[in-house]
Amino acid sequence: MLTLVLVSVTAFTCDIFPQNLKADGYKGIWFSFDEKFEYGYKFSGGLGTYSPQHRPLAIYSPEAGKTFFVYGGTTSEKERHLQIMISYFDHRTRTVPKPVIVYDKQGVSEPHDNASMAIDEDGYIWIFVSGRLRTRPGLIFRSHRPYSIESFEQVTTMEMTFPQSWCLNGNLMMVFIRVRKAPELYLAISPDGREWGNVTRLASMGGNFHATGIHGNRFFVVFNFHPEGNLDGRTNLYLIQTDDMGETWKTIDDKVIKTPLTDVQNEALIRDFRKENKRVYLIDLSFDREGNPVILAIISNSFRPGPEGDPREWMVINWKNNRWNFNKVCESTHNYDGGVFYLRDDGWCVIGPTEPGPSKYGTGGEIGLWVSMDEGLTWTKERDVTRNSPVNNSYVRRPVAAHRDFYAFWADGDADKMSRSRLYFTNEKCSKVWVLPYD
């Protein structure tokens, strides 16, 4: 299936570009990891907004008055045919258009190939489509016009998985994974999105998953490590930062540290969870009013689904008073119950599937809103955002510079068997939930 179709042009309309095909509705992809245990899959369900290692998935643009978002779509509820989709919520008209197919991943059925996005200083929308090892290269697309999703050009290909894409000082920055003997963490910087010659290795410790973010002129990378390359053993937590576009890397207390990091015991280590025999599932990274990083992670006793991994603690980890602080938000029933959090002047909040859903030990569940009025020390559930859902909700994501009317979005799906997957969003107060039209 071709993703582009030519439109009629004349000699007087040479600025018209081929238009990408549009889908007839918002159909999220369903997926299950092949390995199934007594209490279900390691992760499964509606994974259109998977994973936390793809970020950002949405950006609010005040210039356009729209929240643009990407997700993993599919062709029908009975197929696992991945399509990279883009759309937007128009805050002026409170409407969404038909979603646009940026790229059809023909033959690919897994959302590891989902995309992230960025919007540059001129308003062009960049889509970073994840690849898989060296057999499926990553792809980078750019919109033909600023703040437009009508058509995209493929700019380049490169070996990259789990891209996290940002704009800083007029450059595009991307942190991603390349697999050698094990997954390794890389940074690439480009002045124009076309040439990515500046690629540096940040970490190689048997495997790493990551979360990145920008505050002011500082770029932060948080990551865990996989002992002996075993993803199921993911543990520990590290942070490095740069304020000179990757020329120099520092620890949280501004000590210069040499990259790539290859020793598990190094000055970037936040906490040695390996000694505690704990698994670390990174969820989100944000910043407090002083610009200090705050990390959200699920800390678990096992990679297997079910009671063996309990307690699965949602933990907020923040740097304050020159030390790392660790505070529990709540507990949930699955390692891949991904959510988001906001650090606002009127309180901190976490939005995620913290409550059991129809598939109790499956990925996701019912979404709750948790708040803290003392900068993360104590937490209270303010409300159930969803209840009596027919299937589990999973992977709540937040837009960059989120607008109060499109504050978080996610997908749903049956965690036990293949099903239809819908997409949803909620407002700042989490007082209403909207479902995007499947057809």
CORJO-V393735 format. One record per helix or strand of 2 or more residues. SS is the DSSP state (helix for helix, strand for strand). FROM is the first residue (numbers start at 0). TO is the last residue. Records with the same first field share a line. If there is no record, write none. Layout:
BEGIN
SS->FROM-TO / FROM-TO
END
This chain:
BEGIN
strand->3-4 / 18-19 / 29-31 / 35-36 / 39-40 / 43-45 / 57-60 / 65-72 / 82-89 / 94-95 / 99-103 / 114-118 / 124-128 / 137-142 / 151-157 / 160-167 / 170-178 / 182-189 / 197-202 / 209-214 / 217-224 / 234-241 / 268-270 / 278-286 / 292-299 / 311-319 / 322-331 / 338-343 / 346-354 / 364-371 / 379-383 / 391-396 / 407-412 / 422-425 / 432-434
helix->110-112 / 226-228 / 230-232 / 272-275 / 306-308
END
